[in-house]
Structures are given as C-alpha cells and as structure tokens.
Amino acid sequence: MTKVRQVVIPRRPGYRHDGVECAIRMDGSTPAFEFLMKLRSEAWPDGVVQLVNPNLAPKRHYYVFISRLRHLAETGLPADPKAINALLDGLWEVKAVKLRIPFFDLDEKGNLVKKGKNKDRHLVDPEGNNTYWEYPKFEKKLILTHGFPKPGGKTPPPEIELAKLIRDEDLQND
C-alpha cells in the first residue's frame, strides 16, 4: 500500500518544487500537520501560550510558517537567513517567533539527502556575493516532522531525537 502524506503546500505548475508534506509516523499520525492545523484553527498547541505574545494570533504563526516554507520550496533557499537553522543529521528547522518545525528533504527519487550548512565560502561562493552561501540548495521535496515551542537557546536534544525518529519512521513506511 502506498503511503499518502498530508500536503501542506501543493506542487504548483511552473515552480521548481514538488510540494511540502508532513511525515507519517508508524501509527499513522502526522505531528507536523496536526501542529499546523492547530495554529490555523486559532488554537495554541500545548505548552506554547506562555512563550509567545498572547496578543499575536496563532493563525499569524501558521501563515509565517507557510510563507517561509513556500519560499524555501520554490527557490531551494530561505527567504531570510534567520528563518531556518541547521540541526543535526540532515535535519533543519523553520522558525516562526518561538515555534519550530523540523524538516528534511528528499531528492526526485524519494531518497533522503542529508545536508548541513556550508562551511567554506570560497568553495560555494567564489565571488563572495551570495548572502546565503552558508545554506545548501534544498531538494524539491521538503518533509516536516513535528512542531514544538522553543523557549530559547539551542534546540532541545529530545526534539532533535524526536525529529530523527519521525523521519526514520516516515522513510520506513514507504
């Protein structure tokens, strides 16, 4: 049986991307989709309300995520260098204020492509005129794992481990 992921941003004719989808766990749940739909329905996910300005609507955060993910999918690069962070093991996170959604990318054959930040500017930007030289060009398909609040500092290791687990479950589900 072929798995069907929840699509957050569908493929658009004339654009480079194949869409932004949500990973599926072995139990059939889609944590990233559930997180985004909670924001879209004007509800704060558990543990979030004390971290954000209560005057900002949850739906606003939803649209920030969608805008940033659409740009990333359509161009392969972040709209703003501060909009994403490299995590570990080919995982990245997209940010909206104090909320995060980890993601990974797949090539056109559906294979995982583990990328980290570029370290040597001279190798990727010899002319020195690319603001985004640290960021790899992401593949055409982005897969979201889950969402979580981030109070500050580094991403908590349990959230990275959960993202890796969800990614591995999703990839085994094929």
N, CA and C of each residue as an Amber inpcrd file, in Angstrom:
protein
   522
   0.8390000  -1.1760000   0.0000000   0.0000000   0.0000000   0.0000000
   0.8880000   1.2450000   0.0000000   0.5850000   2.1820000  -0.8510000
   1.3570000   3.4040000  -0.9610000   0.9160000   4.4020000   0.0980000
   1.8730000   4.9840000   0.7390000   1.5870000   5.9780000   1.7730000
   1.2450000   7.3070000   1.1110000   0.3180000   8.0290000   1.7140000
  -0.0480000   9.3480000   1.2130000   0.1690000  10.3370000   2.3550000
   1.1450000  11.2220000   2.1750000   1.4360000  12.2210000   3.2030000
   0.4350000  13.3620000   3.1150000   0.2330000  14.0590000   4.2420000
  -0.5660000  15.2750000   4.2570000   0.2340000  16.3680000   3.5590000
  -0.3560000  16.9930000   2.5840000   0.3170000  18.0510000   1.8270000
  -0.0070000  19.3920000   2.4650000   1.0290000  20.1620000   2.7880000
   0.8530000  21.4870000   3.3650000   0.9000000  22.5400000   2.2650000
   1.8250000  22.3740000   1.3400000   1.9380000  23.2770000   0.1870000
   1.9940000  22.3850000  -1.0490000   0.9430000  22.4140000  -1.8670000
   0.9270000  21.5390000  -3.0360000   1.9080000  21.9940000  -4.1090000
   2.2200000  21.0570000  -4.9750000   3.0770000  21.3490000  -6.1260000
   2.3430000  22.3570000  -7.0090000   3.0830000  23.3600000  -7.4900000
   2.4770000  24.3660000  -8.3670000   3.1460000  24.3210000  -9.7300000
   2.3640000  24.2590000 -10.7980000   2.9620000  24.2420000 -12.1360000
   3.8620000  25.4540000 -12.3490000   4.9950000  25.2130000 -12.9620000
   5.9230000  26.2970000 -13.2650000   6.9190000  26.5930000 -12.1570000
   6.8030000  25.9200000 -11.0020000   7.7400000  26.1280000  -9.9010000
   8.6260000  24.8990000  -9.7550000   9.7620000  25.0770000  -9.1170000
  10.7620000  24.0190000  -9.0220000  10.4240000  22.9330000  -8.0160000
   9.4910000  23.1660000  -7.1170000   9.2920000  22.2310000  -6.0130000
   8.2160000  21.1880000  -6.2850000   8.2770000  20.1080000  -5.5160000
   7.2870000  19.0420000  -5.5910000   6.3330000  19.0930000  -4.4070000
   6.3770000  20.1610000  -3.6540000   5.4670000  20.3110000  -2.5250000
   6.1490000  20.1920000  -1.1810000   5.4160000  20.5960000  -0.1670000
   5.8510000  20.4520000   1.2240000   4.8330000  19.5280000   1.8720000
   5.3300000  18.4450000   2.4530000   4.4620000  17.4300000   3.0260000
   4.8270000  17.1660000   4.4670000   3.9540000  16.4460000   5.1620000
   4.1850000  16.1010000   6.5610000   4.4950000  14.6190000   6.6920000
   5.5210000  14.3100000   7.4580000   5.9290000  12.9330000   7.6900000
   4.8080000  12.1640000   8.3790000   4.7670000  10.8600000   8.0810000
   3.7800000   9.9730000   8.6920000   4.5020000   9.0120000   9.6250000
   4.0160000   8.9490000  10.8490000   4.5830000   8.0160000  11.8280000
   4.0320000   6.6150000  11.5860000   4.6420000   5.6330000  12.2310000
   4.2100000   4.2400000  12.0820000   2.7590000   4.0400000  12.5230000
   2.3040000   4.8490000  13.4780000   0.9210000   4.7200000  13.9500000
  -0.0690000   5.4780000  13.0670000   0.4330000   6.0930000  11.9790000
  -0.4250000   6.8130000  11.0480000  -0.6120000   8.2830000  11.3770000
  -0.0790000   8.7430000  12.5000000  -0.2350000  10.1510000  12.8760000
   0.7070000  11.0390000  12.0630000   0.3550000  12.3110000  11.9680000
   1.1550000  13.2960000  11.2420000   1.3450000  14.5110000  12.1590000
   2.3330000  14.4500000  13.0590000   2.5020000  15.5020000  14.0650000
   2.6550000  16.9200000  13.5110000   3.3840000  17.1000000  12.4150000
   3.5580000  18.4530000  11.8720000   2.2310000  18.9960000  11.3490000
   1.4760000  18.1470000  10.6730000   0.1820000  18.5720000  10.1420000
  -0.7520000  18.9580000  11.2870000  -0.7720000  18.1530000  12.3320000
  -1.6200000  18.4350000  13.4960000  -1.2160000  19.7600000  14.1580000
   0.0810000  20.0020000  14.2590000   0.6020000  21.2430000  14.8350000
   0.1530000  22.4450000  14.0110000   0.3320000  22.3570000  12.7000000
  -0.0530000  23.4700000  11.8170000  -1.5630000  23.6970000  11.8090000
  -2.3330000  22.6290000  11.8110000  -3.7900000  22.7820000  11.7880000
  -4.3020000  23.3930000  13.1000000  -3.6190000  23.1010000  14.1860000
  -3.9990000  23.7240000  15.4620000  -3.7740000  25.2320000  15.3820000
  -2.6320000  25.6410000  14.8500000  -2.3590000  27.0760000  14.6790000
  -3.3770000  27.7080000  13.7290000  -3.6480000  27.0200000  12.6360000
  -4.5780000  27.5530000  11.6340000  -5.9870000  27.7360000  12.2050000
  -6.3660000  26.8720000  13.1500000  -7.7070000  26.9560000  13.7380000
  -7.7630000  27.9250000  14.9150000  -6.6800000  28.7220000  15.0680000
  -6.6160000  29.7420000  16.1270000  -6.4490000  29.1610000  17.5300000
  -5.8870000  27.9670000  17.6230000  -5.6220000  27.3650000  18.9350000
  -4.1070000  27.2300000  19.1060000  -3.6450000  27.4720000  20.3150000
  -2.2200000  27.2910000  20.5920000  -1.9500000  25.8300000  20.9060000
  -0.9140000  25.2380000  20.3080000  -0.5200000  23.8810000  20.7090000
  -0.1140000  23.8730000  22.1780000  -0.1770000  22.7160000  22.8010000
   0.1650000  22.5870000  24.2190000   1.5330000  23.1780000  24.5180000
   1.6180000  23.9100000  25.6230000   2.8840000  24.4540000  26.0920000
   3.3630000  25.6930000  25.3780000   2.5680000  26.2770000  24.4990000
   3.0320000  27.4060000  23.7020000   2.6340000  28.7510000  24.2780000
   1.4300000  28.8800000  24.7800000   0.8810000  30.1950000  25.1160000
   1.7660000  31.0030000  26.0650000   2.4690000  30.3470000  26.9750000
   3.3150000  31.1040000  27.9020000   4.6040000  31.6050000  27.2610000
   4.9140000  31.1610000  26.0430000   6.1590000  31.5570000  25.3810000
   5.9950000  32.7040000  24.3990000   4.7880000  32.9540000  23.9610000
   4.5770000  33.9400000  22.9120000   3.7180000  35.0820000  23.4180000
   3.7210000  36.1570000  22.6860000   2.8710000  37.2960000  22.9980000
   1.4180000  36.8630000  22.7980000   0.6080000  36.8510000  23.8550000
  -0.7670000  36.3820000  23.7150000  -1.6090000  37.2510000  22.7880000
  -1.1310000  38.4580000  22.4470000  -1.8570000  39.3200000  21.5200000
  -1.6560000  38.9030000  20.0630000  -0.6630000  38.0420000  19.8090000
  -0.4410000  37.5510000  18.4510000  -1.3070000  36.3180000  18.2320000
  -2.0720000  36.3190000  17.1830000  -2.9620000  35.2030000  16.8950000
  -2.1720000  33.9840000  16.4290000  -2.5880000  32.7820000  16.8640000
  -1.9230000  31.5650000  16.3890000  -1.9260000  31.4730000  14.8660000
  -3.0070000  31.9560000  14.2330000  -3.1080000  31.8660000  12.7760000
  -1.9900000  32.6690000  12.1000000  -1.5450000  33.7340000  12.7390000
  -0.4370000  34.5280000  12.1860000   0.8280000  33.6730000  12.0840000
   1.0860000  32.8740000  13.1110000   2.2510000  31.9870000  13.0940000
   2.1150000  30.9410000  11.9810000   0.9060000  30.4410000  11.7900000
   0.6450000  29.4850000  10.7120000   1.0560000  30.0950000   9.3680000
   0.6280000  31.3340000   9.1150000   0.9420000  31.9680000   7.8340000
   2.4210000  32.2950000   7.6920000   3.1050000  32.5770000   8.7890000
   4.5580000  32.7820000   8.7290000   5.2300000  31.4790000   8.3000000
   4.8220000  30.3620000   8.9230000   5.3880000  29.0650000   8.5280000
   5.1280000  28.7780000   7.0500000   3.8890000  28.9520000   6.6140000
   3.5290000  28.6360000   5.2310000   4.3250000  29.5090000   4.2600000
   4.4460000  30.7860000   4.5540000   5.1960000  31.6980000   3.6930000
   6.6610000  31.2830000   3.5990000   7.2670000  30.9880000   4.7230000
   8.6840000  30.6080000   4.7230000   8.9080000  29.2750000   4.0360000
   8.0110000  28.3300000   4.2630000   8.1490000  27.0220000   3.6290000
   7.9270000  27.1130000   2.1210000   6.9640000  27.9210000   1.7000000
   6.7100000  28.0770000   0.2610000   7.9470000  28.6580000  -0.4270000
   8.5290000  29.6880000   0.1570000   9.7280000  30.2900000  -0.4420000
  10.8720000  29.2800000  -0.5000000  11.0620000  28.5550000   0.5780000
  12.1230000  27.5520000   0.6360000  11.9130000  26.4770000  -0.4300000
  10.6750000  26.0320000  -0.5790000  10.3820000  25.0000000  -1.5750000
  10.5360000  25.5330000  -2.9930000  10.0930000  26.7600000  -3.2250000
  10.1110000  27.3050000  -4.5830000  11.4970000  27.7260000  -5.0530000
  12.3540000  28.1400000  -4.1160000  13.6840000  28.6160000  -4.5170000
  14.8160000  27.6860000  -4.0960000  14.5540000  26.8310000  -3.1120000
  15.6100000  25.9750000  -2.5650000  16.4480000  26.6840000  -1.5180000
  16.1370000  27.9570000  -1.2530000  16.8890000  28.7630000  -0.2850000
  15.9230000  29.4650000   0.6760000  16.3850000  29.8020000   1.8750000
  15.4990000  30.5120000   2.8120000  15.2140000  31.9400000   2.3550000
  14.0360000  32.4470000   2.7230000  13.6870000  33.8390000   2.4130000
  14.5450000  34.7850000   3.2340000  14.9250000  34.3310000   4.3960000
  15.6990000  35.1200000   5.3440000  16.6450000  34.1460000   6.0400000
  17.9350000  34.4590000   6.1440000  18.8650000  33.5340000   6.7940000
  18.4910000  33.2120000   8.2440000  17.7280000  34.0870000   8.8730000
  17.3280000  33.8310000  10.2600000  16.0520000  32.9990000  10.3500000
  15.4910000  32.5940000   9.2030000  14.2310000  31.8540000   9.1860000
  14.4150000  30.3520000   9.3830000  15.6460000  29.8490000   9.1910000
  15.8970000  28.4170000   9.3740000  17.2090000  28.2030000  10.1260000
  17.3080000  27.0440000  10.7500000  18.5280000  26.6330000  11.4470000
  18.8800000  25.2190000  11.0350000  20.1630000  24.9360000  10.9560000
  20.6210000  23.5590000  10.7730000  20.5610000  22.8820000  12.1310000
  20.0700000  21.6600000  12.1660000  20.0630000  20.8830000  13.4030000
  21.1910000  19.8520000  13.3030000  20.8410000  18.5850000  13.1740000
  21.8360000  17.5170000  13.0420000  21.3700000  16.5020000  12.0140000
  22.3080000  15.7460000  11.4600000  21.9740000  14.5710000  10.6760000
  21.0230000  14.8710000   9.5130000  21.2230000  16.0190000   8.8340000
  20.3850000  16.3690000   7.7040000  19.0480000  16.9910000   8.0590000
  18.8440000  17.2750000   9.3360000  17.6050000  17.9230000   9.7750000
  17.8150000  19.4270000   9.9020000  16.7890000  20.1710000   9.5500000
  16.7610000  21.6230000   9.6670000  15.4820000  21.9980000  10.3960000
  15.3920000  23.2480000  10.8440000  14.1400000  23.7260000  11.4210000
  13.7860000  25.0720000  10.8200000  12.4980000  25.2570000  10.5560000
  11.9800000  26.5460000  10.1190000  11.3680000  27.1940000  11.3520000
  11.5170000  28.5330000  11.4420000  11.1350000  29.2550000  12.6530000
  10.0010000  30.2490000  12.4080000   9.1620000  30.3880000  13.4330000
   8.1510000  31.4460000  13.4880000   8.0990000  31.8770000  14.9460000
   8.7260000  32.9870000  15.2560000   8.8640000  33.5220000  16.6180000
   9.4770000  32.4280000  17.4960000   8.7700000  31.8930000  18.4700000
   9.3420000  30.8740000  19.3600000   8.8210000  29.4690000  19.0490000
   8.3190000  29.2870000  17.8370000   7.8500000  27.9790000  17.3990000
   8.7900000  27.4440000  16.3280000   8.9310000  26.1310000  16.2770000
   9.8310000  25.4970000  15.3180000   9.1670000  24.2790000  14.6950000
   9.5290000  24.0190000  13.4240000   9.1230000  22.7920000  12.7470000
  10.3630000  22.2290000  12.0540000  10.8600000  21.0800000  12.5320000
  11.9820000  20.4350000  11.8440000  11.5380000  19.8600000  10.4990000
  12.5040000  19.7870000   9.5510000  12.2180000  19.2150000   8.2430000
  13.4680000  18.5660000   7.6660000  13.2490000  17.7530000   6.6540000
  14.3350000  17.1620000   5.8710000  13.9050000  17.2150000   4.4130000
  14.8330000  16.9510000   3.5130000  14.4720000  16.9870000   2.1010000
  14.8010000  15.6720000   1.4070000  14.0230000  15.4190000   0.3420000
  14.1800000  14.2090000  -0.4540000  14.4740000  14.6010000  -1.8980000
  15.3210000  13.8160000  -2.5630000  15.5900000  14.0910000  -3.9690000
  14.4240000  13.6160000  -4.8330000  14.5560000  13.7680000  -6.1470000
  13.4500000  13.4400000  -7.0560000  13.0810000  11.9550000  -7.0500000
  13.9690000  11.1040000  -6.5500000  13.6740000   9.6680000  -6.4570000
  13.1360000   9.2830000  -5.0820000  12.9970000  10.2720000  -4.1960000
  12.4760000   9.9970000  -2.8540000  13.5350000   9.5750000  -1.8550000
  14.8020000   9.7950000  -2.1980000  15.9030000   9.4310000  -1.2990000
  16.2390000  10.5900000  -0.3750000  16.5580000  10.2520000   0.8650000
  16.9750000  11.2400000   1.8460000  18.3010000  11.8500000   1.4210000
  18.3910000  13.1650000   1.5150000  19.6240000  13.8760000   1.2020000
  20.0100000  14.6610000   2.4490000  21.0350000  14.1770000   3.1530000
  21.4510000  14.8380000   4.3960000  22.4050000  15.9750000   4.0760000
  21.9790000  17.1830000   4.4400000  22.7920000  18.3710000   4.1880000
  22.9870000  19.1350000   5.4820000  24.1400000  19.7310000   5.6100000
  24.4120000  20.6480000   6.6980000  24.7400000  22.0060000   6.1060000
  25.0900000  22.9380000   6.9650000  25.4940000  24.2610000   6.4790000
  26.8120000  24.1470000   5.7280000  26.9640000  24.9780000   4.7070000
  28.2390000  25.0630000   4.0070000  29.2350000  25.7760000   4.9250000
  30.4300000  25.2530000   5.0030000  31.4300000  25.8140000   5.9190000
  32.4550000  26.7190000   5.2260000  32.7550000  26.4410000   3.9630000
  33.8070000  27.1720000   3.2670000  33.2100000  28.0420000   2.1630000
  33.1520000  29.3270000   2.4150000  32.5300000  30.2500000   1.4600000
  33.2130000  30.2150000   0.0970000  34.5220000  30.0520000   0.0760000
  35.2570000  30.0790000  -1.1880000  34.8820000  28.9210000  -2.1090000
  34.4300000  27.8070000  -1.5310000  34.0200000  26.6690000  -2.3530000
  32.6460000  26.8800000  -2.9760000  31.7320000  27.5170000  -2.2430000
  30.3530000  27.6580000  -2.7250000  30.0390000  29.0390000  -3.2910000
  30.8700000  30.0220000  -2.9720000  30.6240000  31.3970000  -3.4270000
  31.9540000  32.0910000  -3.7070000  32.6610000  31.6780000  -4.7660000
  33.9900000  32.2270000  -5.0400000  34.0020000  33.7430000  -5.2300000
  32.9120000  34.3140000  -5.7620000  32.8650000  35.7670000  -5.9770000
  32.5510000  36.5330000  -4.6890000  32.0430000  35.8390000  -3.6840000
  31.7480000  36.4790000  -2.4040000  30.5260000  37.3830000  -2.4160000
  29.5610000  37.1120000  -3.3000000  28.3990000  37.9940000  -3.3640000
  27.0720000  37.3140000  -3.0200000  27.1130000  36.1020000  -2.4880000
  25.8930000  35.3800000  -2.1320000  25.6420000  35.4760000  -0.6300000
  24.5880000  36.1740000  -0.2510000  24.2310000  36.3400000   1.1640000
  23.9320000  34.9980000   1.8280000  23.4370000  34.0570000   1.0480000
  23.0020000  32.7690000   1.5900000  24.0160000  31.6530000   1.3740000
  25.2650000  31.9800000   1.2490000  26.2850000  30.9930000   0.9230000
  26.3450000  29.8330000   1.9160000  25.9800000  30.0740000   3.1800000
  26.0370000  29.0070000   4.1920000  24.9920000  27.9180000   3.9830000
  23.9310000  28.2500000   3.2620000  22.8110000  27.3310000   3.1320000
  22.9120000  26.5070000   1.8640000  22.6890000  25.1900000   1.9780000
  22.6910000  24.3640000   0.7700000  21.4180000  24.6400000  -0.0260000
  21.4290000  24.2970000  -1.2720000  20.1970000  24.3830000  -2.0620000
  19.4040000  23.1190000  -1.7290000  18.2200000  23.3290000  -1.1680000
  17.4060000  22.1890000  -0.7650000  16.7880000  21.5140000  -1.9750000
  16.4930000  20.2360000  -1.8110000  15.8720000  19.4460000  -2.8720000
  14.4390000  19.9140000  -3.0990000  13.7770000  19.2740000  -4.0560000
  12.4480000  19.7200000  -4.4690000  11.3140000  19.2960000  -3.5380000
  11.5730000  18.3700000  -2.6220000  10.5170000  17.9300000  -1.7160000
  10.9770000  18.0920000  -0.2720000  10.2170000  18.8650000   0.4900000
  10.5020000  19.0750000   1.9090000   9.4710000  18.3130000   2.7250000
   9.9520000  17.6190000   3.7630000   9.0750000  16.8330000   4.6250000
   9.2120000  17.3600000   6.0550000   8.0850000  17.7590000   6.6390000
   8.0450000  18.2980000   8.0010000   7.8400000  17.1640000   9.0030000
   8.5060000  17.2340000  10.1500000   8.3670000  16.1600000  11.1360000
   7.3340000  16.4810000  12.2200000   7.5190000  17.5610000  12.9530000
   6.6050000  17.9150000  14.0420000   6.8340000  19.3760000  14.3940000
   6.0300000  19.9220000  15.2570000   6.2100000  21.2920000  15.7110000
   6.3850000  21.3230000  17.2180000   7.0840000  22.3600000  17.6790000
   7.2960000  22.4910000  19.1260000   7.6480000  23.9300000  19.4790000
   7.3820000  24.3140000  20.7340000   7.8160000  25.6290000  21.2120000
   9.2830000  25.5610000  21.6040000  10.0070000  26.6360000  21.3510000
  11.4180000  26.6970000  21.7250000  11.6150000  27.9340000  22.5940000
  11.7810000  27.7460000  23.8910000  11.8690000  28.8860000  24.7990000
  13.1040000  29.7550000  24.5980000  14.1690000  29.2150000  24.0520000
  15.3830000  29.9870000  23.8310000  16.5820000  29.0730000  23.7800000
  17.7060000  29.6320000  23.3850000  18.9270000  28.8360000  23.3130000
  18.8740000  27.8050000  22.2050000  19.6160000  26.7330000  22.3990000
  19.6850000  25.6750000  21.3880000  18.4180000  24.8210000  21.4020000
  18.1770000  24.1820000  20.2660000  17.0440000  23.2630000  20.1720000
  17.2670000  22.1270000  21.1620000  16.2750000  21.8310000  21.9970000
  16.4430000  20.7480000  22.9810000  16.7410000  19.4120000  22.2890000
  17.7530000  18.6720000  22.7810000  18.0890000  17.3730000  22.1790000
  16.8980000  16.4170000  22.0390000  15.9500000  16.3810000  22.9940000
  14.8090000  15.4740000  22.7870000  13.9790000  15.8200000  21.5390000
  13.9150000  17.1010000  21.1800000  13.1700000  17.4910000  19.9760000
  13.9060000  17.0380000  18.7170000  15.2340000  17.0930000  18.7470000
  16.0240000  16.6190000  17.6020000  15.8700000  15.1040000  17.4750000
  15.9280000  14.4020000  18.5980000  15.7650000  12.9430000  18.5710000
  14.3800000  12.5520000  18.0690000  13.3520000  13.3110000  18.4850000
  12.0000000  13.0340000  18.0110000  11.9090000  13.2680000  16.5010000
  12.5210000  14.3310000  16.0140000  12.5150000  14.6080000  14.5720000
  13.2000000  13.4720000  13.8100000  14.3230000  12.9730000  14.3320000
  15.0180000  11.8570000  13.6790000  14.1440000  10.6030000  13.6740000
  13.4760000  10.3360000  14.7910000  12.6060000   9.1680000  14.8970000
  11.4490000   9.2680000  13.8960000  10.8100000  10.4390000  13.8350000
   9.6920000  10.6250000  12.9080000  10.1850000  10.4830000  11.4620000
  11.3360000  11.0690000  11.1530000  11.8970000  10.9370000   9.8000000
  12.1370000   9.4690000   9.4630000  12.7680000   8.7300000  10.3960000
  13.0690000   7.3270000  10.1380000  11.7990000   6.4990000   9.9640000
  10.7850000   6.7730000  10.7940000   9.5110000   6.0540000  10.6570000
   8.8820000   6.3660000   9.3070000   8.9080000   7.6120000   8.8950000
   8.3210000   8.0090000   7.6230000   9.0190000   7.3190000   6.4610000
  10.3410000   7.2770000   6.4940000  11.0940000   6.6780000   5.4070000
  10.9120000   5.1470000   5.3700000  10.6980000   4.5300000   6.5420000
  10.4610000   3.0780000   6.5860000   9.0690000   2.7330000   6.0980000
   8.1840000   3.6920000   6.1470000   6.7730000   3.4930000   5.7820000
   6.5580000   3.3520000   4.2880000   7.5890000   3.6050000   3.4770000
   7.3940000   3.5650000   2.0140000   7.2210000   2.1580000   1.5020000
